[in-house]
């Protein structure tokens, strides 16, 4: 399990105030050589002391994560580290003239934009992920058993607590499903593997209405349904489960199962009034 390491293409800075301290601060992200890791550098202190972003330097997690080594101390580092992790930056120097990064947008968005502005550079050196993980604890990697996925919905008919929870969810979010769509087509695949996404909504009420007028079982219907945007097989499985959860009173759930592409699913049909079963 190896992959190439990444760093930034150029330095990039942002000025703001710390979330908890309110102290004005300038944060500068700088490229770093392979093997450096993520390092916080306090340029406001004598000798510009550094503290690596490693678990052994965590001294406090109350309200925010604090990293500390010698005179170098930084806190509220979660958002900036999340952005670096999401964009696969392995090596970066984070220079600050205060103990707390700027709050920016309150999340990781501003820091992610800084990384994209600086550019992401692939290094020749590679990282052995297994070796890194095993430096602290023993790790076993075993193949997952190839059991087929079985979509049993028996609990929907027998567990009153589950049914009540489902009713509350339906009342809150309505009968629609969220589908993430990639909108980062302008970003080269080789330079950015983490994509921005937007939410597209699937009208499960409409899908259910068409199913009620069709022949065949629900899973086969959803698997072949002509959605207006591209929907993967895994997403269709999710929609199948959501339809069962939201419209169970209108469905006839049988004790029989079908199979499709390694998935074993309950055979479910419309509960039509007057139908002879």
PAVEX-705101 format. One record per residue: x, y, z of N, C-alpha, C, O in turn; residue in one letter. Coordinates in steps of 0.05 Angstrom, whole numbers, plus 5000, padded with zeros to 4 digits. Last residue first. Example, Ala and Ser with C-alpha at 12.3 -4.5 7.8 and 13.67 -1.06 7.14 Angstrom:
# residues 2
525749555142527349795143525850015157526850235161s
526448865156524649105156526449345156528549345169a
//
This chain:
# residues 277
392547594934395247514939395447214941397647104946x
388748014897388747744908391647654910392947634890x
387348684913389048494899388948224913389048204937x
384849074941383148884927384748674912383548494900x
389949534933387349474946385749284929385449324904x
396549344928394249454915391749354928391449124934x
402449464945400149354961397649474949396649684958x
407649274900405649474909403449334925402649104918x
412948864929410948934908409049144918408849194943x
419248584939417248764948415548854925416548924904x
423948134960422048184938419648344949418248244966x
430148324986427348244991425648314967425848534956x
436248114956434448324965431648204968430848004955x
443048054949440647894954438648084967439148204988x
447848204901446048314922443648134925442248084905x
450748044858451747984884450148094908450948064931x
447248214815450048314818451148284847452348464858x
441648014848442548174825445348284832445648414852x
436247604870439047654869439747824844438647774823x
430747584918431847574891434747634892435847714913x
426647244966428947414959429647374929429347154918x
420647265006422247154985424447354978424247594983x
416847465039419047315052420947195031422647035039x
414848135019414647845019417047725034418947855042x
411248695029413948585033413648285037412348195055x
407849134994407448865004410248735005411448664984x
406749835011408249614998407549345010406849325034x
404950255038403850215011405049984997404549944973x
407850275084404950215087403650165060401450055058x
412950435068412450155075409550075076408749855071x
415450885050412850815039411950535046410550405030x
420450955074418551175074415751105065413751235073x
423150465070422850595096420650795096419150815115x
423050365015421750165033421250305060419150265072x
425950804998423150774990421650585008419350635016x
430950685020429450925029426550905021424750985037x
432450224993432050215022430350455032428750425049x
432750444941430950214946430350204976428050174984x
436850814948434150904942432050694947429850744957x
441150454956440350644977437550734973435950744992x
441350214906440850054930439850224953437950154967x
442850664877440150544872439350354895437050344902x
448050734895446050934901443150834897441350904912x
450350274872450250304901448250514910446850474930x
449850404818448450174828448150194859446050124870x
449151124808450650874809448950644820446750694831x
446251544762445951434789447351164789446750984773x
445952144726447251884729447151794758447751944777x
439252424724442152444725443352164730441951984737x
434052244720434852464703437852524704438852654686x
433251524718433551774732434651994713435851934693x
429851034699431251234683431451504698429951694692x
430850424735429450674733431050884718433450924724x
433049924745432750004717431450274713431050364690x
432949904800435449844787435349934757437450004746x
427549974812429450184819432050154804433350344795x
425649474794424549724783426549954787427150104769x
428249104825428749104796427849364783429049464765x
426049264875428949274870429549284840431149444831x
420449164869421449434873424449454866425249644853x
418148714816418848784844420249054845421149154825x
412548774768415148684778415748784806414148924819x
409349334736409549054743412348994754414249134748x
406949984759408549804742408249514752407049454772x
404750344792403350294767404750084749403750024728x
408350394832405750294839404050224814402150074816x
412650634806412850354814410150234819409550004812x
410851154803411151004778411350704784410450534768x
410851284858408351294842408651134817406750984809x
416451244870414451064882411851054866410750834862x
418451674841419351404835417351194845416751004832x
415852094867415252044839416051764831414651624816x
418152044918415252034915414451964886412651804881x
423452154909422651874914419651834913418751614907x
426852544872424052544882423152254885422252134866x
433152724888431652524875428852524887428652504912x
437253294881435153154896433652964878432853034855x
444153424891441953404872439753234886440453044901x
449053834917446853644924444753654902443653874896x
455853804895453453944901451253744906451553514899x
462853784910460353664902458053844909458254004927x
469653764892467453914904464853784894464753684871x
474053194902472353364886470353524902469453434924x
480553004907478253064923476453264909477453494904x
484652994873483052754874480552784892478852614892x
488153374831486253404853484453164853482753134834x
491553264790492453454809490553484833491353604853x
489252894756491752824767492753024789494452954804x
484553154740484352924758486952864771487052784794x
483953864741485253624730485153394750485753434773x
477854184744480354124759481453864749480053664748x
473054234719475154404710477854344723479854454715x
469553904747470453814720472853974710474453884694x
467253884797469953974795471153894768473553824766x
462453694813462353944798465154054794465554294790x
459053094822461653214819461353474803460253464781x
453553034866454553044839457153194838457453404851x
449952644912452152824908453152804879453452584868x
443252654926445252524909447452714904446952934893x
438052534972440252714964442352544948443052334957x
431052454964433652344970435752534959435352664938x
424652574993426652624972429352514982429752505006x
419852695027420352455011422152514987421252524964x
422153025088420452985065421252745049423152605056x
424953105135426253155110424553125085425353195063x
421053045177423053255178424153315150424353545143x
417752615168416452875174418453105172417753325166x
421652215162419952295139418752565143418652735125x
423452185215425252265193423752365169424452565157x
418851995240419952255248421852365226421852605220x
418251495217416151695213417251975220416552165206x
422951245235422651295207420551515202420951685185x
421651205289423951365281423751435252424351665244x
417350845286416951115296419251305289418751535282x
420050395267417950515251417450805260417050975243x
423350275310424550345284422450495267423050695254x
419550145349421350375353422650465327422850705322x
417149685328415549935330417350175334416750395324x
419049205288420249385308418849645308419249815291x
416748915246416548815273417549005295416848965318x
417549115196414849025202414548955232412248935241x
422849235193420949455188418149375196416449545203x
425648765198425348935222423349155218422249255237x
425748575146423948445165423448625189421248635200x
428848705104427148915115425148805135423048925139x
435348565081432948465095431448705107432648875120x
439448515034437748735043435148625055433148605042x
445748275036442948185038441348415050441748495072x
451348194995449748385011446848295011445748234990x
455347605001453547774986452047955005451447885028x
462047605024459247535029457447705012458047945010x
467847535021466147614998463247515002462247374986x
471447825075470047595063468047685042466747895045x
477148235061474448215071473047975059473447925035x
483848055077481748095057478948065069478547895086x
487348435127486248185117484048235096482648435098x
492448705161490848755138489948485127491548315119x
493748935226493348705209491548775186489448905189x
498549305261496149315243496049065226498048985214x
501049545322500949335302498349345287496149375298x
502450255326501050015335501249795313501549865290x
506350605306505150645332503850395343504150335367x
507950415257509950545274508950575303510550575322x
503950235226505050045245507250165262508250025280x
502850655192500850575211502050405233501250425256x
507550655160506850885177504950815199505250895222x
507150165134509350215153508750445171509450435195x
502550245103502550025124504750085144504350045168x
504150655069502050695088502050495110501550555134x
509750905048508750635054506650655076507350685100x
510251405000509551345028508551055030506750975015x
515551624956513051484962512751434992514651425007x
518252164920518351984942515551874948513552004945x
516852544882517752284873517752074895517351834891x
510752914892513552864896514352584887512652404885x
506153354864506753074870509753044871511253124853x
503153934888505453824874506053534883506253484907x
497954374881498754114894500853984876500453934853x
497055064895497554844877498554604892499954624912x
495255514921498155454921498855244901501155244890x
489755454914491155684903494155644901495455724882x
488854994943488354984915489755224901490755194879x
490055194995491654974983491354964953493354924939x
486055575000488855655001490655444988492455504973x
481555255000481955444978484855544977485955584955x
482355005049482254845025482755025000484254944982x
481755435083484355305082484555125057486655105045x
476255555075478355755068481055625066482655685047x
473855065093473555155065475855355058477155315037x
473554865143475954795128475954915100477954885086x
470655365185470955085177473555045162475555185168x
470355895192469355735213469555435208468855275225x
472956185154470056145149468855975172466455925171x
477656425199476856425171473856385168472356545180x
480556395246478056245245477056225216475656035209x
487656295242485256465238482756295236482856075225x
490855895295490355965267487856145265486256165283x
494356105353491855995342491456075313491756315307x
498856365372498556085379496055955365495855705366x
502356735320500556725343499956435348500556265331x
504456725270505556915289503756955313503757165326x
505956125235503956295249505456485268507456405280x
506755665182507955885198505756055210503856135195x
507055035168504955225174506155435193506355395217x
509554655116510354815139508155025144507455175125x
508153995094507454285093508454415119508154305141x
506553405064508753565074508153855071507653955049x
501853175046503453025065505553195079506253155102x
495453295026498053435030499553295052498753305076x
490353125012492652935011495353075011497152984998x
485853395020487153444995489853294993491453344974x
484553235072482653185050483953215023483253075004x
489053415102488453125099486653075075487152885059x
488353965098490853845088490453545083491353435063x
483354025123483754105095486153975083486053885060x
484553835175482553695159482853765129482653595112x
488154225192489153945188487153785171487953615155x
484654655196486854665177488054385171488754325149x
481254465237480254535210482454535189482154435167x
484354365284482854145271482154215242482454045224x
487154695317488454625292486754435275487654345253x
486954955368484854985348485954925320485655095302x
493855165381491355035387489155105367489555295352x
500855085395498655175377496155035385496254805396x
507355215416504655125424502655245405502755485400x
514055145430512055155408509455045417509254815425x
517555055470516255315470514055335448512455525448x
516154375472517854585481516354845483514154865494x
510454275438513154155441515054375448515554555432x
503654145428505654285443508254125444508253885450x
497054255406499654125401501754285415501854535414x
490254175422492754325427495154155422495253925431x
483854225397486254055399488654235402489154415386x
478354465437480054475413482554305418483254255441x
475254305481474254515462475854535436474754615416x
480653955502478254085512477554325494479054515492x
485153685492483053665472480453785481478353735470x
492253735498489553815508487553785485488153845462x
496853565476496853605505494153675516493753675540x
499953205426497353305435497353325465497853125479x
504452955409504753235418502053365425501953605430x
503152465389504652475414505152755425505952795448x
500552565341498952515365500552525390499452595411x
503153125304503152835311501752795337501652975354x
505253595273502453515277502353215281501553065262x
510953855307509753695286506853625293506153605317x
512954495322511554265334510254115311508554225297x
518454955330516554795314515354575330516554465349x
520755625342520455345350518255215334516355345324x
524056115329521955995312521555705318521855535300x
527556385362528456125351526455985333526955765324x
522356685397525256665393526056385384525256185396x
516056725361517656655384520656635377521356575354x
513456795315513357025334515056965358515357145375x
513356335286515356535278515356785296517056955293x
512355715299511655965313513756175306515856185320x
510055225256512455385263511555655275510155805261x
507854565249507154845256509654985266511154875282x
508154095197509654225219508554505224508454665205x
507153475169505853735174507053855199507053735220x
512853185135510353175149509153455152509953635138x
517753085109517553285130515053255147515253305172x
517752735067518452635093518352835116518752755139x
519753225019518552965025519552855052521852885058x
519753915040520853675027519453425035518053415055x
514154375033516154235050517253995035515753875019x
511155025022511954755013514054635032515654785044x
507155355072509555345055510055055046509554865061x
502255795092502855515085505155515066505155655046x
501556255143502856215117503355915113504755795130x
497356675178498056395173499256375145498056475125x
497257165225497757115196498756825194500756745206x
492657415272494657225264494857215234492857245220x
489957705332490557725303492857545296494757515311x
486157325378488757445372489157465342488757265328x
481757045395481357305382483857455375483757675366x
481656545420483356755431482657035421482957235435x
478156245388477756265417479256495429478256635447x
479756365334476956315341476456355371474656505378x
484156905315483656635326480756605336479556795345x
483457265254483557255283482956975293481456835280x
487557365196484957355210485357365240487457455249x
490457245132490457395157487657385169485657395155x
494256775095491656875102491757005130493056905148x
498556565040498056675067495156765070493756815051x
502856085010500356235009499656315037499956165056x
508355844970507255944995504656094990504256214969x
507055304921508255564929507055644956505055534965x
505254784918506854894896508155154902510255224891x
505654304972504554534959506454634936508754574936x
506053584965506453834980505154064964503754014944x
505652864972504853124959505553354978505653325002x
508152204954507552424972506952674957507552704934x
505151624923507051854923506152064943503752084950x
503851024959503051234941505051454943506551474963x
502650334976504450564974503250764955501750694936x
501749765000500050005000501850255000502350365021x
//
